[in-house]
Amino acid sequence: MPIDWPRFNEIVAGANRFVLTSHVRPDCDALGSELAMAGVLEALGKHVRIVNGQETPPNLAFIDPRGRIKALGADISAEELARDLTAADVVMVLDTSAWQQLGPMADVLRSTAAKKIVVDHHVSGDDLGAELFKDTSAEATGHLVVQAADALGVPLTADIARAAFAAIATDTGWFRFNSTTAATMSVAARLIEAGANPQAIYTDLYEQDTLERVQLRGRILARVKTELDGRLVHTAALAEDFAATGALPTDTEDVINLTLGIAGTEVAVIFVAVDGGKGGDAFKLSFRSRSHVDCSKLAEKFGGGGHKAAAGASIDGPIEQAQQLVLDAVRAAMR
């Protein structure tokens, strides 16, 4: 269903103080959408605070040069956030509607008396007790923020455009995924005209790898296995890999997409040790599909969610047990 932007305008018009948040392990769509939405709201004279349940990954820090995005427990205390929430009129959740993906911000959301709204493009989600502004046909939440700006009559500034462009470009695999449409390219053109610099954003995203990240990627790719005549590909990033390379858990982002480059791959799965394995036997799961298999349905089996072509979840280990449970579900879905 199309988003009811007049209703969104009504909520924004009646509020002055906003707290924005998104999912843990934030990606560029989460971060870019938050920053772009903050710019839109501030253009209307609103007061905005951005707080996430986890810190911004170092490789994505470029998107927030002023350090506007705070992490609960690291940059802002629970007491300080509680004061903000007491004064807040609206808490806006962007790029997710799942309790599990909010991390420590889930308890914050449950306890606040402020009005809650969600702006998201994911298929799966939970009842957050929020009013939904959701379009699952959108390729990125960043595109929805541009639509919000248009609905509110806010011109696109260079800062808004840069954040929104990074959000859309990354969630479409730099405009190569099937989710990319003519409308995607049209909004990208508008963002470039408003001041987004694709070359600079691409360089910041994909040409600033650390040696540790490259070495970790090598270990993950060396562990790749194929099944079902090459249609299923899976691999893992284990605690020992992080210990050997000194890489960060966020350094695994996008590695799964490299496995899709193997000819004949229909479904890819990666298991990533949570917090680099420091938290024990627990793994983040990422699913990718370019077949009939619906990744969002697979992820839902393990408490996660996402899209048909890409989704994520979590599972406790040990790794052998986790792989058996997850891969059995994938094999069944591929039949």
Secondary structure in CASP SS format (residue, H / E / C, confidence):
PFRMAT SS
TARGET T0000
AUTHOR 0000-0000-0000
METHOD secondary structure of the structure
MODEL  1
M C 1.00
P C 1.00
I C 1.00
D C 1.00
W H 1.00
P H 1.00
R H 1.00
F H 1.00
N H 1.00
E H 1.00
I H 1.00
V H 1.00
A H 1.00
G C 1.00
A C 1.00
N C 1.00
R E 1.00
F E 1.00
V E 1.00
L E 1.00
T E 1.00
S C 1.00
H C 1.00
V C 1.00
R C 1.00
P C 1.00
D C 1.00
C H 1.00
D H 1.00
A H 1.00
L H 1.00
G H 1.00
S H 1.00
E H 1.00
L H 1.00
A H 1.00
M H 1.00
A H 1.00
G H 1.00
V H 1.00
L H 1.00
E H 1.00
A H 1.00
L C 1.00
G C 1.00
K C 1.00
H E 1.00
V E 1.00
R E 1.00
I E 1.00
V E 1.00
N E 1.00
G C 1.00
Q C 1.00
E C 1.00
T C 1.00
P C 1.00
P H 1.00
N H 1.00
L H 1.00
A H 1.00
F H 1.00
I H 1.00
D C 1.00
P C 1.00
R C 1.00
G C 1.00
R C 1.00
I E 1.00
K E 1.00
A E 1.00
L E 1.00
G C 1.00
A C 1.00
D C 1.00
I E 1.00
S C 1.00
A H 1.00
E H 1.00
E H 1.00
L H 1.00
A H 1.00
R H 1.00
D H 1.00
L H 1.00
T H 1.00
A H 1.00
A C 1.00
D C 1.00
V E 1.00
V E 1.00
M E 1.00
V E 1.00
L E 1.00
D C 1.00
T C 1.00
S C 1.00
A C 1.00
W C 1.00
Q H 1.00
Q H 1.00
L H 1.00
G C 1.00
P C 1.00
M H 1.00
A H 1.00
D H 1.00
V H 1.00
L H 1.00
R H 1.00
S H 1.00
T C 1.00
A C 1.00
A C 1.00
K E 1.00
K E 1.00
I E 1.00
V E 1.00
V E 1.00
D E 1.00
H C 1.00
H C 1.00
V C 1.00
S C 1.00
G C 1.00
D C 1.00
D C 1.00
L C 1.00
G C 1.00
A C 1.00
E E 1.00
L E 1.00
F E 1.00
K E 1.00
D C 1.00
T C 1.00
S C 1.00
A C 1.00
E C 1.00
A C 1.00
T H 1.00
G H 1.00
H H 1.00
L H 1.00
V H 1.00
V H 1.00
Q H 1.00
A H 1.00
A H 1.00
D H 1.00
A H 1.00
L H 1.00
G C 1.00
V C 1.00
P C 1.00
L C 1.00
T C 1.00
A H 1.00
D H 1.00
I H 1.00
A H 1.00
R H 1.00
A H 1.00
A H 1.00
F H 1.00
A H 1.00
A H 1.00
I H 1.00
A H 1.00
T H 1.00
D H 1.00
T C 1.00
G C 1.00
W C 1.00
F C 1.00
R C 1.00
F C 1.00
N C 1.00
S C 1.00
T C 1.00
T C 1.00
A H 1.00
A H 1.00
T H 1.00
M H 1.00
S H 1.00
V H 1.00
A H 1.00
A H 1.00
R H 1.00
L H 1.00
I H 1.00
E H 1.00
A H 1.00
G C 1.00
A C 1.00
N C 1.00
P H 1.00
Q H 1.00
A H 1.00
I H 1.00
Y H 1.00
T H 1.00
D H 1.00
L H 1.00
Y H 1.00
E C 1.00
Q C 1.00
D C 1.00
T C 1.00
L H 1.00
E H 1.00
R H 1.00
V H 1.00
Q H 1.00
L H 1.00
R H 1.00
G H 1.00
R H 1.00
I H 1.00
L H 1.00
A H 1.00
R C 1.00
V C 1.00
K E 1.00
T E 1.00
E E 1.00
L C 1.00
D C 1.00
G C 1.00
R C 1.00
L E 1.00
V E 1.00
H E 1.00
T E 1.00
A E 1.00
A E 1.00
L C 1.00
A H 1.00
E H 1.00
D H 1.00
F H 1.00
A H 1.00
A H 1.00
T H 1.00
G C 1.00
A C 1.00
L C 1.00
P H 1.00
T H 1.00
D H 1.00
T H 1.00
E C 1.00
D C 1.00
V H 1.00
I H 1.00
N H 1.00
L H 1.00
T H 1.00
L C 1.00
G C 1.00
I C 1.00
A C 1.00
G C 1.00
T C 1.00
E C 1.00
V E 1.00
A E 1.00
V E 1.00
I E 1.00
F E 1.00
V E 1.00
A E 1.00
V H 1.00
D H 1.00
G H 1.00
G H 1.00
K C 1.00
G C 1.00
G C 1.00
D C 1.00
A E 1.00
F E 1.00
K E 1.00
L E 1.00
S E 1.00
F E 1.00
R E 1.00
S E 1.00
R C 1.00
S C 1.00
H C 1.00
V C 1.00
D C 1.00
C H 1.00
S H 1.00
K H 1.00
L H 1.00
A H 1.00
E H 1.00
K C 1.00
F C 1.00
G C 1.00
G C 1.00
G E 1.00
G E 1.00
H C 1.00
K C 1.00
A C 1.00
A E 1.00
A E 1.00
G E 1.00
A E 1.00
S E 1.00
I E 1.00
D E 1.00
G C 1.00
P C 1.00
I H 1.00
E H 1.00
Q H 1.00
A H 1.00
Q H 1.00
Q H 1.00
L H 1.00
V H 1.00
L H 1.00
D H 1.00
A H 1.00
V H 1.00
R H 1.00
A H 1.00
A H 1.00
M H 1.00
R C 1.00
END
